[in-house]
Amino acid sequence: MGQYRIPRLNDQLRDEISQLILRGEVKDPRVSTFLCINRVEVTTDLSYAKVYVSSFLSDAQVSKGVDGLNAAAGFIQREIAKKMRIRQFPKLTFLVDSGMKSGFKMVQKLNELERQQKEYEKEHTESESEQ
């Protein structure tokens, strides 16, 4: 297989699954249009694919959405397989990806630390000028 085939397939699957969710074609009520497909990892033999899902919704809602996507995996596979021409379509497994939410929390903590440092420096410069 070409060295770029798997990454292209990963990107194409991510885009197609995202479009199915956004268009509301997945009828499961647990699946929200606010779910985001972060990345897809297809195995080299094209038999399995891990689909990482995240959102800024609550953790309970994201896990419910992932359960809904796993329940609708057969439908999603069939719809995408109609559009793509590959000999063997991978079996999709949806997983919660908490990396985006963790990164967001980390940035918030860094911003808070920066704000505290500026306040500390401001207090010290004022106290030094008084002396």
DSSP file with accessible surface (Angstrom, degrees, kcal/mol):
  #  RESIDUE AA STRUCTURE BP1 BP2  ACC     N-H-->O    O-->H-N    N-H-->O    O-->H-N    TCO  KAPPA ALPHA  PHI   PSI    X-CA   Y-CA   Z-CA
    1    1 A M              0   0  139      0, 0.0    43,-0.0     0, 0.0     5,-0.0   0.000 360.0 360.0 360.0 147.3    0.0    0.0    0.0
    2    2 A G    >>  -     0   0   49      1,-0.1     3,-1.0     2,-0.0     4,-0.6  -0.302 360.0-120.3 -66.9 152.2    1.1    3.5   -0.7
    3    3 A Q  T 34 S+     0   0  149      1,-0.2    -1,-0.1     2,-0.1     3,-0.0   0.710 111.6  46.3 -69.6 -17.3    2.4    5.4    2.3
    4    4 A Y  T 3> S+     0   0  157      2,-0.1     4,-1.8     1,-0.1    -1,-0.2   0.481  89.6  85.3-101.4  -2.5   -0.2    8.1    1.9
    5    5 A R  H <> S+     0   0   86     -3,-1.0     4,-2.5     2,-0.2     5,-0.2   0.938  89.3  46.8 -67.4 -48.5   -3.2    5.8    1.4
    6    6 A I  H  X S+     0   0   30     -4,-0.6     4,-2.9     2,-0.2     5,-0.2   0.944 113.1  47.9 -63.6 -47.8   -4.0    5.2    5.1
    7    7 A P  H  > S+     0   0   60      0, 0.0     4,-2.3     0, 0.0    -1,-0.2   0.906 113.6  48.9 -60.4 -36.8   -3.8    8.9    6.2
    8    8 A R  H  X S+     0   0  164     -4,-1.8     4,-2.6     2,-0.2    -2,-0.2   0.911 111.7  48.8 -66.1 -42.0   -5.9    9.9    3.2
    9    9 A L  H  X S+     0   0    9     -4,-2.5     4,-2.8     2,-0.2     5,-0.2   0.909 109.4  53.2 -63.8 -40.4   -8.5    7.2    4.1
   10   10 A N  H  X S+     0   0   28     -4,-2.9     4,-2.3     1,-0.2    -2,-0.2   0.939 112.4  44.3 -57.7 -48.4   -8.4    8.5    7.8
   11   11 A D  H  X S+     0   0   79     -4,-2.3     4,-2.4     2,-0.2    -2,-0.2   0.903 113.5  50.1 -64.8 -41.6   -9.2   12.0    6.6
   12   12 A Q  H  X S+     0   0   89     -4,-2.6     4,-2.6     2,-0.2    -2,-0.2   0.921 111.5  47.7 -66.1 -42.3  -11.9   10.9    4.2
   13   13 A L  H  X S+     0   0    0     -4,-2.8     4,-2.7     2,-0.2     5,-0.3   0.920 110.7  52.4 -63.9 -41.8  -13.6    8.8    6.8
   14   14 A R  H  X S+     0   0   73     -4,-2.3     4,-2.3    -5,-0.2    -2,-0.2   0.939 112.3  45.7 -58.7 -45.5  -13.5   11.6    9.3
   15   15 A D  H  X S+     0   0   80     -4,-2.4     4,-2.3     1,-0.2    -2,-0.2   0.920 113.9  47.8 -65.3 -43.5  -15.1   14.0    6.8
   16   16 A E  H  X S+     0   0   41     -4,-2.6     4,-2.1     2,-0.2    -2,-0.2   0.914 113.0  47.3 -66.8 -42.4  -17.8   11.6    5.7
   17   17 A I  H  X S+     0   0    0     -4,-2.7     4,-2.2     2,-0.2    -1,-0.2   0.926 111.8  51.7 -65.2 -41.5  -18.8   10.6    9.3
   18   18 A S  H  X S+     0   0   32     -4,-2.3     4,-2.8    -5,-0.3    -2,-0.2   0.913 109.2  50.4 -60.4 -42.3  -18.9   14.3   10.2
   19   19 A Q  H  X S+     0   0   87     -4,-2.3     4,-2.5     1,-0.2     6,-0.2   0.898 108.0  52.4 -64.7 -40.2  -21.1   15.1    7.3
   20   20 A L  H  <>S+     0   0    1     -4,-2.1     5,-1.9     2,-0.2     6,-0.8   0.914 113.1  44.9 -61.1 -41.2  -23.5   12.3    8.2
   21   21 A I  H ><5S+     0   0    6     -4,-2.2     3,-1.1     1,-0.2    -2,-0.2   0.938 114.0  48.4 -68.8 -45.3  -23.8   13.6   11.7
   22   22 A L  H 3<5S+     0   0  107     -4,-2.8    -2,-0.2     1,-0.3    -1,-0.2   0.867 109.8  51.4 -64.6 -37.7  -24.2   17.3   10.7
   23   23 A R  T 3<5S-     0   0  114     -4,-2.5    -1,-0.3    -5,-0.2    -2,-0.2   0.563 111.3-122.1 -76.7  -6.6  -26.9   16.5    8.1
   24   24 A G  T < 5 +     0   0   30     -3,-1.1    -3,-0.2    -4,-0.4    -2,-0.1   0.740  69.0 136.6  75.1  22.8  -28.8   14.5   10.8
   25   25 A E      < +     0   0   57     -5,-1.9     2,-0.9    -6,-0.2    -4,-0.2   0.735  52.6  80.6 -75.5 -21.7  -28.8   11.3    8.8
   26   26 A V        -     0   0   11     -6,-0.8     5,-0.1     1,-0.1    -1,-0.1  -0.780  68.8-167.1 -84.4 109.8  -28.0    9.3   12.0
   27   27 A K        +     0   0  177     -2,-0.9    -1,-0.1    45,-0.0    -2,-0.1   0.504  44.8 120.2 -83.3  -4.1  -31.5    9.1   13.5
   28   28 A D    >   -     0   0   34      1,-0.2     3,-1.4    40,-0.1    -2,-0.1  -0.427  61.3-141.9 -63.1 127.1  -30.4    8.0   17.0
   29   29 A P  T 3  S+     0   0  128      0, 0.0    -1,-0.2     0, 0.0    36,-0.1   0.728  97.7  64.0 -67.1 -17.2  -31.6   10.6   19.5
   30   30 A R  T 3  S+     0   0  109     34,-0.1     2,-0.7    35,-0.1    38,-0.1   0.728  83.9  88.6 -75.4 -20.3  -28.5   10.2   21.5
   31   31 A V    <   -     0   0   20     -3,-1.4     2,-0.3    37,-0.1    31,-0.1  -0.695  65.7-163.8 -86.9 115.2  -26.3   11.5   18.7
   32   32 A S    >   -     0   0   33     -2,-0.7     3,-1.5    29,-0.2    -2,-0.1  -0.682  28.2-129.6 -96.0 150.6  -26.0   15.3   18.8
   33   33 A T  T 3  S+     0   0   75     -2,-0.3    -1,-0.1     1,-0.3    -2,-0.0   0.595 105.2  72.6 -72.8  -7.4  -24.9   17.5   16.0
   34   34 A F  T 3  S+     0   0  144      2,-0.1    22,-0.3   -13,-0.0    -1,-0.3   0.455  71.7 110.0 -84.6  -2.2  -22.5   19.0   18.5
   35   35 A L    <   -     0   0   13     -3,-1.5     2,-0.5    20,-0.1    20,-0.2  -0.561  57.8-152.3 -74.5 140.2  -20.3   15.9   18.4
   36   36 A C  E     -A   54   0A  52     18,-3.3    18,-2.7    -2,-0.2     2,-0.9  -0.951  10.4-141.1-118.4 129.6  -17.0   16.4   16.8
   37   37 A I  E     +A   53   0A   8     -2,-0.5    16,-0.2    16,-0.2     3,-0.1  -0.805  22.9 179.8 -88.1 108.5  -15.0   13.7   15.0
   38   38 A N  E     -     0   0A  42     14,-2.3     2,-0.3    -2,-0.9    -1,-0.2   0.934  57.2 -21.4 -77.2 -50.9  -11.4   14.5   15.9
   39   39 A R  E     -A   52   0A  99     13,-0.9    13,-2.8   -25,-0.1     2,-0.4  -0.989  49.0-141.8-157.7 161.7   -9.5   11.8   14.2
   40   40 A V  E     -A   51   0A   6     -2,-0.3     2,-0.5    11,-0.2    11,-0.2  -0.993   9.8-162.0-128.9 136.0   -9.9    8.3   12.6
   41   41 A E  E     -A   50   0A  83      9,-2.5     9,-2.4    -2,-0.4     2,-0.4  -0.942   8.8-168.2-121.8 108.5   -7.2    5.6   12.9
   42   42 A V  E     -A   49   0A  12     -2,-0.5     7,-0.2     7,-0.2   -32,-0.1  -0.770  24.4-118.8 -95.1 137.5   -7.6    2.8   10.3
   43   43 A T    >   -     0   0   55      5,-2.6     3,-1.8    -2,-0.4    -1,-0.1  -0.322  28.0-109.7 -69.6 160.2   -5.5   -0.3   10.7
   44   44 A T  T 3  S+     0   0  113      1,-0.3    -1,-0.1     2,-0.1    -2,-0.0   0.783 119.5  53.0 -66.1 -24.9   -3.1   -1.2    7.9
   45   45 A D  T 3  S-     0   0   94      3,-0.1    -1,-0.3     1,-0.0    -2,-0.1   0.387 108.2-126.8 -90.3   6.0   -5.1   -4.2    6.8
   46   46 A L  S <  S+     0   0   12     -3,-1.8    -2,-0.1     2,-0.2     3,-0.1   0.675  77.9 115.6  62.0  23.0   -8.2   -1.9    6.6
   47   47 A S  S    S+     0   0   22      1,-0.2    44,-2.5    43,-0.2     2,-0.3   0.785  74.0  27.4 -92.9 -26.7  -10.3   -4.2    8.8
   48   48 A Y  E     - b   0  91A 133     42,-0.3    -5,-2.6     2,-0.0     2,-0.4  -0.965  57.5-169.1-135.5 153.1  -10.9   -1.9   11.7
   49   49 A A  E     -Ab  42  92A   1     42,-2.4    44,-2.3    -2,-0.3     2,-0.5  -0.990  12.7-149.2-142.3 130.1  -11.1    1.9   12.4
   50   50 A K  E     -Ab  41  93A 105     -9,-2.4    -9,-2.5    -2,-0.4     2,-0.6  -0.884  14.0-160.7 -96.6 127.2  -11.1    3.7   15.7
   51   51 A V  E     -Ab  40  94A   0     42,-3.2    44,-3.0    -2,-0.5     2,-0.5  -0.944   6.3-149.9-113.2 117.7  -13.1    7.0   15.5
   52   52 A Y  E     -Ab  39  95A  32    -13,-2.8   -14,-2.3    -2,-0.6   -13,-0.9  -0.793  15.9-170.4 -95.2 124.3  -12.4    9.5   18.2
   53   53 A V  E     +Ab  37  96A   0     42,-3.1    44,-3.3    -2,-0.5     2,-0.3  -0.903  10.6 163.8-118.1 137.8  -15.3   11.7   19.2
   54   54 A S  E     +A   36   0A   4    -18,-2.7   -18,-3.3    -2,-0.4     2,-0.3  -0.921   5.3 170.3-143.3 172.3  -15.3   14.8   21.4
   55   55 A S        -     0   0   10     -2,-0.3   -20,-0.1    42,-0.2    46,-0.1  -0.962  44.5-114.1-170.6 164.8  -17.5   17.7   22.3
   56   56 A F  S    S+     0   0  123    -22,-0.3     3,-0.1    -2,-0.3   -21,-0.1   0.307  85.3 106.4 -92.6  10.3  -17.8   20.6   24.7
   57   57 A L  S    S-     0   0   41      1,-0.2    -2,-0.2   -23,-0.2     5,-0.0  -0.230  89.0 -70.7 -73.2 175.7  -21.0   19.0   26.0
   58   58 A S     >  -     0   0   59      1,-0.1     4,-2.3     4,-0.0     5,-0.2  -0.250  44.8-111.8 -66.4 157.8  -21.0   17.3   29.4
   59   59 A D  H  > S+     0   0  107      1,-0.2     4,-2.5     2,-0.2     5,-0.2   0.863 117.9  54.7 -59.9 -36.6  -19.1   14.0   29.7
   60   60 A A  H  > S+     0   0   60      1,-0.2     4,-2.2     2,-0.2    -1,-0.2   0.914 108.7  47.6 -64.7 -41.3  -22.3   12.1   30.2
   61   61 A Q  H  > S+     0   0   99      2,-0.2     4,-2.4     1,-0.2    -2,-0.2   0.884 111.5  50.7 -68.0 -37.1  -23.8   13.5   26.9
   62   62 A V  H  X S+     0   0    4     -4,-2.3     4,-2.6     2,-0.2    -2,-0.2   0.933 110.8  48.0 -66.6 -43.4  -20.6   12.7   25.0
   63   63 A S  H  X S+     0   0   49     -4,-2.5     4,-2.3     1,-0.2    -2,-0.2   0.894 111.7  50.3 -67.1 -34.5  -20.6    9.1   26.2
   64   64 A K  H  X S+     0   0  129     -4,-2.2     4,-2.3     2,-0.2    -1,-0.2   0.915 110.7  50.2 -64.6 -41.6  -24.3    8.8   25.3
   65   65 A G  H  X S+     0   0    1     -4,-2.4     4,-2.4     2,-0.2    -2,-0.2   0.903 109.6  50.0 -62.8 -40.3  -23.5   10.2   21.9
   66   66 A V  H  X S+     0   0    7     -4,-2.6     4,-2.6     2,-0.2    -1,-0.2   0.909 109.5  51.7 -65.8 -39.5  -20.7    7.7   21.4
   67   67 A D  H  X S+     0   0   88     -4,-2.3     4,-2.1     1,-0.2    -2,-0.2   0.912 110.4  49.3 -61.2 -41.6  -23.0    4.9   22.5
   68   68 A G  H  X S+     0   0    0     -4,-2.3     4,-1.8     2,-0.2    -2,-0.2   0.899 110.6  49.5 -63.9 -40.6  -25.5    6.1   19.9
   69   69 A L  H  < S+     0   0    0     -4,-2.4    -2,-0.2     2,-0.2    -1,-0.2   0.897 110.0  50.9 -66.2 -39.2  -22.8    6.2   17.2
   70   70 A N  H >< S+     0   0   62     -4,-2.6     3,-0.9     1,-0.2     4,-0.3   0.880 110.0  50.5 -65.0 -36.0  -21.7    2.6   18.1
   71   71 A A  H 3< S+     0   0   69     -4,-2.1     3,-0.4     1,-0.2    -1,-0.2   0.854 115.9  42.1 -67.6 -32.7  -25.3    1.5   17.8
   72   72 A A  T 3X S+     0   0   15     -4,-1.8     4,-2.5     1,-0.2    -1,-0.2   0.270  82.2 108.9 -96.1  11.1  -25.5    3.2   14.4
   73   73 A A  H <> S+     0   0    8     -3,-0.9     4,-3.0     1,-0.2     5,-0.2   0.881  76.1  53.0 -58.9 -39.6  -22.1    2.0   13.2
   74   74 A G  H  > S+     0   0   44     -3,-0.4     4,-2.4    -4,-0.3    -1,-0.2   0.923 110.8  46.5 -61.7 -44.9  -23.6   -0.5   10.7
   75   75 A F  H  > S+     0   0   59      2,-0.2     4,-2.7    -4,-0.2     5,-0.2   0.930 113.5  48.7 -61.4 -46.1  -25.7    2.2    9.1
   76   76 A I  H  X S+     0   0    0     -4,-2.5     4,-2.3     1,-0.2     5,-0.3   0.929 111.5  49.9 -62.2 -44.0  -22.8    4.7    9.0
   77   77 A Q  H  X S+     0   0   45     -4,-3.0     4,-2.6    -5,-0.2    -1,-0.2   0.925 112.4  47.7 -59.6 -45.3  -20.5    2.0    7.5
   78   78 A R  H  X S+     0   0  136     -4,-2.4     4,-1.5    -5,-0.2    -2,-0.2   0.926 111.8  49.0 -64.3 -43.8  -23.1    1.2    4.8
   79   79 A E  H  X S+     0   0   35     -4,-2.7     4,-0.7     1,-0.2    -1,-0.2   0.908 116.3  41.8 -64.7 -41.2  -23.8    4.8    3.9
   80   80 A I  H >X S+     0   0    1     -4,-2.3     4,-2.0    -5,-0.2     3,-0.8   0.887 109.1  58.6 -74.6 -35.8  -20.1    5.6    3.5
   81   81 A A  H 3< S+     0   0   41     -4,-2.6     5,-0.2    -5,-0.3    -1,-0.2   0.819  99.3  60.1 -63.6 -28.5  -19.3    2.4    1.7
   82   82 A K  H 3< S+     0   0  142     -4,-1.5    -1,-0.3     1,-0.2    -2,-0.2   0.850 111.7  39.6 -64.4 -33.3  -21.8    3.3   -1.0
   83   83 A K  H << S+     0   0  104     -3,-0.8     2,-0.3    -4,-0.7    -2,-0.2   0.783 110.2  64.0 -87.5 -30.7  -19.8    6.5   -1.7
   84   84 A M     <  -     0   0   15     -4,-2.0     2,-0.9     2,-0.1     5,-0.0  -0.739  69.5-142.1-102.0 147.3  -16.2    5.0   -1.4
   85   85 A R        +     0   0  249     -2,-0.3     2,-0.4     3,-0.0    -3,-0.1  -0.787  47.0 133.7-109.1  86.6  -14.7    2.4   -3.6
   86   86 A I        -     0   0   38     -2,-0.9     3,-0.2    -5,-0.2    -2,-0.1  -0.981  56.3-129.8-130.3 148.5  -12.5    0.3   -1.4
   87   87 A R  S    S+     0   0  242     -2,-0.4     2,-0.5     1,-0.2    -1,-0.1   0.909  96.5  25.0 -64.2 -44.8  -12.5   -3.5   -1.4
   88   88 A Q  S    S-     0   0   95     -3,-0.1    -1,-0.2     0, 0.0    -3,-0.0  -0.972  75.4-147.8-126.1 120.4  -12.9   -4.0    2.3
   89   89 A F        -     0   0   40     -2,-0.5   -12,-0.0    -3,-0.2     3,-0.0  -0.694  28.1-115.3 -87.2 133.5  -14.6   -1.3    4.4
   90   90 A P        -     0   0    0      0, 0.0     2,-0.5     0, 0.0   -42,-0.3  -0.324  23.2-112.1 -69.2 148.7  -13.3   -1.1    8.0
   91   91 A K  E     -b   48   0A 110    -44,-2.5   -42,-2.4     1,-0.0     2,-0.3  -0.694  38.3-132.7 -77.8 124.2  -15.5   -1.9   11.0
   92   92 A L  E     -b   49   0A   2     -2,-0.5     2,-0.4   -44,-0.2   -42,-0.2  -0.644  24.1-176.1 -87.8 134.8  -16.0    1.4   12.9
   93   93 A T  E     -b   50   0A  51    -44,-2.3   -42,-3.2    -2,-0.3     2,-0.4  -0.995  15.7-147.3-127.4 123.2  -15.6    1.7   16.6
   94   94 A F  E     -b   51   0A   2     -2,-0.4     2,-0.3   -44,-0.2   -42,-0.2  -0.770  19.0-178.6 -96.2 134.0  -16.4    5.0   18.2
   95   95 A L  E     -b   52   0A  60    -44,-3.0   -42,-3.1    -2,-0.4     2,-0.3  -0.952  31.4-108.3-130.9 149.6  -14.4    6.1   21.3
   96   96 A V  E     -b   53   0A  75     -2,-0.3     2,-0.6   -44,-0.2   -42,-0.2  -0.603  28.1-158.8 -77.0 130.6  -14.6    9.2   23.6
   97   97 A D        +     0   0   26    -44,-3.3     3,-0.4    -2,-0.3     4,-0.3  -0.939  15.5 176.0-112.7 108.8  -11.6   11.5   23.0
   98   98 A S     >  +     0   0   74     -2,-0.6     4,-2.4     1,-0.2     5,-0.2   0.376  55.9  97.4 -93.4   5.6  -11.1   13.8   26.0
   99   99 A G  H  > S+     0   0   40      1,-0.2     4,-2.5     2,-0.2    -1,-0.2   0.884  81.2  50.4 -62.6 -40.7   -7.9   15.4   24.7
  100  100 A M  H  > S+     0   0   67     -3,-0.4     4,-2.1     2,-0.2    -1,-0.2   0.936 113.1  45.4 -66.2 -43.4   -9.7   18.5   23.3
  101  101 A K  H  > S+     0   0   35     -4,-0.3     4,-2.3     1,-0.2    -2,-0.2   0.904 113.3  50.7 -67.1 -39.4  -11.5   19.1   26.6
  102  102 A S  H  X S+     0   0   66     -4,-2.4     4,-2.2     1,-0.2    -1,-0.2   0.907 110.0  50.2 -64.2 -42.1   -8.3   18.5   28.6
  103  103 A G  H  X S+     0   0   35     -4,-2.5     4,-2.3     2,-0.2    -2,-0.2   0.899 109.4  51.1 -62.3 -40.8   -6.4   20.9   26.3
  104  104 A F  H  X S+     0   0  100     -4,-2.1     4,-2.1     1,-0.2    -2,-0.2   0.924 110.7  48.3 -63.5 -43.5   -9.0   23.6   26.8
  105  105 A K  H  X S+     0   0  105     -4,-2.3     4,-2.2     1,-0.2    -1,-0.2   0.887 109.9  53.2 -64.3 -37.7   -8.9   23.2   30.6
  106  106 A M  H  X S+     0   0  106     -4,-2.2     4,-2.5     2,-0.2    -2,-0.2   0.918 108.0  49.8 -64.4 -42.1   -5.1   23.4   30.5
  107  107 A V  H  X S+     0   0   76     -4,-2.3     4,-2.5     1,-0.2    -1,-0.2   0.910 109.5  52.2 -63.8 -39.4   -5.2   26.7   28.5
  108  108 A Q  H  X S+     0   0  100     -4,-2.1     4,-2.1     1,-0.2    -1,-0.2   0.919 110.1  48.4 -62.0 -42.9   -7.7   28.1   31.1
  109  109 A K  H  X S+     0   0  134     -4,-2.2     4,-2.5     2,-0.2    -2,-0.2   0.905 111.3  50.0 -64.9 -40.9   -5.3   27.2   33.9
  110  110 A L  H  X S+     0   0   97     -4,-2.5     4,-2.4     1,-0.2    -2,-0.2   0.906 110.1  50.2 -63.8 -41.1   -2.4   28.8   32.1
  111  111 A N  H  X S+     0   0   90     -4,-2.5     4,-2.3     2,-0.2    -1,-0.2   0.899 110.5  50.2 -63.0 -39.6   -4.3   32.0   31.5
  112  112 A E  H  X S+     0   0   78     -4,-2.1     4,-2.5     2,-0.2    -2,-0.2   0.920 110.6  49.3 -65.0 -42.6   -5.3   32.1   35.2
  113  113 A L  H  X S+     0   0  102     -4,-2.5     4,-2.4     1,-0.2    -2,-0.2   0.906 110.7  50.4 -63.3 -39.5   -1.6   31.6   36.2
  114  114 A E  H  X S+     0   0   92     -4,-2.4     4,-2.2     2,-0.2    -1,-0.2   0.916 110.3  49.7 -64.5 -41.2   -0.6   34.4   33.9
  115  115 A R  H  X S+     0   0  109     -4,-2.3     4,-2.1     1,-0.2    -2,-0.2   0.926 111.5  48.9 -63.4 -42.9   -3.2   36.7   35.3
  116  116 A Q  H  X S+     0   0   91     -4,-2.5     4,-2.4     1,-0.2    -2,-0.2   0.893 109.6  52.1 -64.6 -38.8   -2.1   35.9   38.9
  117  117 A Q  H  X S+     0   0  112     -4,-2.4     4,-2.7     2,-0.2     5,-0.2   0.911 108.4  50.5 -64.8 -41.5    1.5   36.6   38.0
  118  118 A K  H  X S+     0   0  124     -4,-2.2     4,-2.4     2,-0.2    -1,-0.2   0.909 110.9  49.1 -63.5 -40.2    0.7   40.0   36.5
  119  119 A E  H  X S+     0   0   90     -4,-2.1     4,-2.4     2,-0.2    -2,-0.2   0.917 111.5  49.6 -63.8 -42.4   -1.2   40.9   39.7
  120  120 A Y  H  X S+     0   0  133     -4,-2.4     4,-2.1     2,-0.2    -2,-0.2   0.924 112.4  46.8 -62.1 -44.9    1.7   39.8   41.8
  121  121 A E  H  X S+     0   0   99     -4,-2.7     4,-2.3     1,-0.2    -1,-0.2   0.888 111.3  52.3 -65.4 -37.6    4.2   41.8   39.7
  122  122 A K  H  X S+     0   0  131     -4,-2.4     4,-1.9    -5,-0.2    -2,-0.2   0.920 109.5  48.7 -64.8 -43.2    1.9   44.8   39.8
  123  123 A E  H  X S+     0   0  114     -4,-2.4     4,-2.2     1,-0.2    -1,-0.2   0.897 112.4  49.0 -63.7 -40.4    1.7   44.6   43.6
  124  124 A H  H  X S+     0   0   75     -4,-2.1     4,-2.0     2,-0.2    -2,-0.2   0.877 109.7  50.1 -70.3 -36.4    5.5   44.4   43.9
  125  125 A T  H  X S+     0   0   83     -4,-2.3     4,-1.6     2,-0.2    -1,-0.2   0.880 112.0  49.0 -69.5 -34.7    6.2   47.3   41.7
  126  126 A E  H  X S+     0   0   96     -4,-1.9     4,-1.3    -5,-0.2    -2,-0.2   0.906 111.9  48.0 -68.9 -41.4    3.7   49.4   43.6
  127  127 A S  H  X S+     0   0   45     -4,-2.2     4,-0.9     1,-0.2    -2,-0.2   0.862 111.5  50.6 -69.7 -32.9    5.3   48.5   47.0
  128  128 A E  H  < S+     0   0  129     -4,-2.0     3,-0.2     1,-0.2    -1,-0.2   0.864 107.9  52.6 -71.4 -34.5    8.8   49.2   45.7
  129  129 A S  H  < S+     0   0   94     -4,-1.6    -1,-0.2     1,-0.2    -2,-0.2   0.804 104.9  56.3 -72.3 -25.6    7.8   52.6   44.4
  130  130 A E  H  <        0   0  161     -4,-1.3    -1,-0.2    -5,-0.1    -2,-0.2   0.789 360.0 360.0 -73.7 -27.0    6.3   53.5   47.9
  131  131 A Q     <        0   0  194     -4,-0.9    -3,-0.1    -3,-0.2    -4,-0.0   0.239 360.0 360.0 -81.8 360.0    9.7   52.8   49.6
